[in-house]
Amino acid sequence: MKQLFYSVLMFAGVCSAMSSCSNGAYDANPAGAANTGVNPLNPLTSSQFTWVGSGSFSGDVNGVHFVADTSAWYLDSSGTNVFVGYSGSKGFIFYLNNVYSVNVYPMQYHIYNRQAAWTDSVGNVNDYYFSYLGNSGEVKVTENDSAYIKGQFYFQGVTANGRLVTVSNGTFNIAKPLVP
């Protein structure tokens, strides 16, 4: 839980610090990592989110399947859903404000109220790949009630120094803690 808390704080701090970056130019290199994802000019429709996942939080990161061992959710003071999923030092961090079930939301360049990140190394700011620096991404929220937040996602993540990661076939199914 301590790691979760520090990761969320790190994510929030890095998001604030990096909001002025503009490394989101479309990568036209056919062999580039950016091109294994969805074309940013032609995002998916709701019916195109056809994949299923495994575990509470999973996705394909540059073609390698990742499944979180641990996941957690909390609602911050602004009403934003913050949830994480980790396995070892790798994982996802999501920050979703104003999301309701059965809707598709953009998660891409310069969109800050709905964002995702992938990290290769928790705590190392150079290894956080942010959706708001990438060219494409969406999240489809299929359930968001008092018990669960569930959905599917994909995004291109970019580090502050321009490294790319493509996340595809992502799913989350995270139980919310019961409030007495």
C-alpha positions as CSV (number, residue, x, y, z in Angstrom):
1,M,0.0,0.0,0.0
2,K,2.9,2.3,0.7
3,Q,4.3,1.7,-2.8
4,L,0.8,2.5,-4.2
5,F,0.7,5.8,-2.3
6,Y,4.2,6.8,-3.4
7,S,3.5,5.9,-7.0
8,V,0.3,7.9,-7.1
9,L,2.1,10.9,-5.6
10,M,5.0,10.5,-8.1
11,F,2.5,10.3,-10.9
12,A,0.7,13.4,-9.8
13,G,3.9,15.3,-9.4
14,V,5.3,14.2,-12.8
15,C,2.0,15.1,-14.5
16,S,2.2,18.6,-13.1
17,A,5.8,19.0,-14.0
18,M,5.5,17.6,-17.5
19,S,2.4,19.4,-18.7
20,S,4.4,21.9,-20.7
21,C,6.1,19.1,-22.8
22,S,5.1,18.9,-26.4
23,N,6.8,15.8,-27.7
24,G,3.6,14.4,-29.4
25,A,4.4,14.6,-33.1
26,Y,3.0,11.8,-35.2
27,D,5.6,9.2,-35.9
28,A,5.5,8.5,-39.7
29,N,8.2,5.8,-39.5
30,P,6.6,2.5,-40.6
31,A,8.9,0.6,-38.3
32,G,8.4,2.8,-35.3
33,A,6.8,1.6,-32.1
34,A,4.1,4.2,-32.5
35,N,2.7,2.5,-35.6
36,T,1.7,-0.7,-33.8
37,G,-1.2,1.1,-32.3
38,V,-4.4,2.8,-33.6
39,N,-4.1,5.6,-36.1
40,P,-4.8,8.8,-34.1
41,L,-6.8,10.2,-37.0
42,N,-9.1,7.2,-36.9
43,P,-9.9,6.2,-33.3
44,L,-11.9,3.2,-32.4
45,T,-15.7,3.1,-32.1
46,S,-17.4,1.5,-29.1
47,S,-18.1,-1.7,-31.0
48,Q,-14.4,-2.1,-31.9
49,F,-13.4,-2.7,-28.3
50,T,-13.8,-6.5,-28.8
51,W,-10.9,-7.9,-26.8
52,V,-11.0,-9.6,-23.4
53,G,-8.3,-9.4,-20.7
54,S,-7.0,-11.5,-17.9
55,G,-6.8,-10.6,-14.2
56,S,-7.8,-7.3,-12.7
57,F,-5.5,-5.1,-14.9
58,S,-3.8,-6.2,-18.0
59,G,-2.6,-5.2,-21.5
60,D,-0.1,-5.8,-24.2
61,V,2.9,-3.5,-23.8
62,N,4.8,-3.3,-27.1
63,G,3.4,-6.7,-27.9
64,V,4.3,-8.4,-24.6
65,H,1.3,-9.3,-22.4
66,F,1.3,-7.8,-18.9
67,V,-0.9,-8.8,-16.0
68,A,-0.9,-6.9,-12.7
69,D,-0.4,-8.9,-9.5
70,T,-1.8,-6.1,-7.4
71,S,-4.3,-3.5,-8.2
72,A,-6.1,-0.8,-6.2
73,W,-8.5,2.1,-6.7
74,Y,-9.3,5.3,-4.8
75,L,-11.4,8.4,-5.4
76,D,-9.3,11.6,-4.9
77,S,-10.6,14.9,-3.5
78,S,-11.6,16.2,-7.0
79,G,-13.8,13.2,-7.7
80,T,-11.3,11.5,-10.0
81,N,-10.9,7.7,-10.2
82,V,-7.3,6.9,-9.6
83,F,-6.2,3.3,-10.0
84,V,-3.0,1.3,-10.4
85,G,-1.9,-2.2,-11.3
86,Y,1.6,-3.5,-10.6
87,S,3.7,-6.6,-11.0
88,G,7.2,-6.2,-9.6
89,S,8.4,-2.7,-10.7
90,K,6.2,-2.5,-13.8
91,G,2.6,-1.3,-14.0
92,F,-0.2,1.0,-15.1
93,I,-1.5,4.2,-13.4
94,F,-4.8,5.7,-14.5
95,Y,-6.3,9.0,-13.7
96,L,-9.9,9.3,-15.0
97,N,-12.1,12.3,-14.2
98,N,-15.7,12.5,-15.3
99,V,-16.1,9.0,-16.7
100,Y,-19.3,7.1,-16.7
101,S,-20.2,3.6,-17.8
102,V,-20.8,2.6,-21.4
103,N,-18.8,5.5,-22.9
104,V,-15.6,5.9,-24.9
105,Y,-13.3,8.7,-23.9
106,P,-10.1,10.0,-25.6
107,M,-6.8,9.6,-23.8
108,Q,-4.2,11.1,-25.9
109,Y,-2.0,14.2,-26.6
110,H,-2.8,17.1,-24.2
111,I,-5.8,15.4,-22.6
112,Y,-5.1,15.7,-18.9
113,N,-8.4,14.9,-17.1
114,R,-8.3,11.3,-18.5
115,Q,-4.8,9.9,-18.7
116,A,-2.9,6.7,-18.3
117,A,0.7,5.9,-17.8
118,W,2.9,2.8,-18.1
119,T,6.1,2.5,-16.1
120,D,9.0,0.1,-16.6
121,S,10.4,1.1,-13.2
122,V,8.3,2.4,-10.4
123,G,9.9,5.6,-8.9
124,N,12.1,6.3,-11.9
125,V,10.6,9.4,-13.5
126,N,12.4,8.7,-16.8
127,D,10.6,5.4,-17.2
128,Y,7.0,6.7,-17.1
129,Y,5.2,6.7,-20.5
130,F,2.3,9.2,-20.4
131,S,-0.8,9.0,-22.7
132,Y,-1.0,12.8,-22.7
133,L,2.3,13.0,-24.5
134,G,1.2,10.3,-27.0
135,N,-0.7,10.5,-30.2
136,S,-3.6,8.1,-29.7
137,G,-5.5,6.4,-26.9
138,E,-9.0,5.8,-25.6
139,V,-10.6,4.2,-22.6
140,K,-14.1,2.5,-22.7
141,V,-15.6,2.5,-19.3
142,T,-18.1,-0.5,-19.1
143,E,-18.9,-0.2,-15.4
144,N,-18.3,2.5,-12.8
145,D,-20.5,2.1,-9.7
146,S,-19.9,1.8,-6.0
147,A,-18.5,-1.8,-6.3
148,Y,-16.3,-1.8,-9.5
149,I,-14.7,0.2,-12.2
150,K,-14.3,-1.9,-15.4
151,G,-13.3,-1.2,-18.9
152,Q,-10.9,-1.5,-21.9
153,F,-8.2,0.7,-23.2
154,Y,-5.3,1.4,-25.5
155,F,-2.8,4.2,-25.7
156,Q,0.5,5.4,-27.0
157,G,2.7,6.5,-24.1
158,V,5.7,8.8,-24.4
159,T,8.4,9.6,-21.9
160,A,9.6,13.1,-21.3
161,N,12.7,12.3,-23.3
162,G,10.7,11.0,-26.3
163,R,10.8,7.2,-25.9
164,L,7.5,5.4,-27.1
165,V,5.5,2.6,-25.8
166,T,2.3,1.2,-27.4
167,V,-0.3,-0.4,-25.1
168,S,-3.1,-2.4,-26.7
169,N,-5.8,-4.9,-25.7
170,G,-5.9,-3.4,-22.2
171,T,-8.6,-4.3,-19.6
172,F,-9.3,-3.4,-16.0
173,N,-11.7,-4.9,-13.6
174,I,-11.0,-3.3,-10.2
175,A,-13.0,-3.7,-7.1
176,K,-13.6,-0.6,-5.1
177,P,-13.2,-0.8,-1.3
178,L,-16.4,-0.8,0.7
179,V,-17.0,2.4,2.6
180,P,-18.6,1.9,6.0
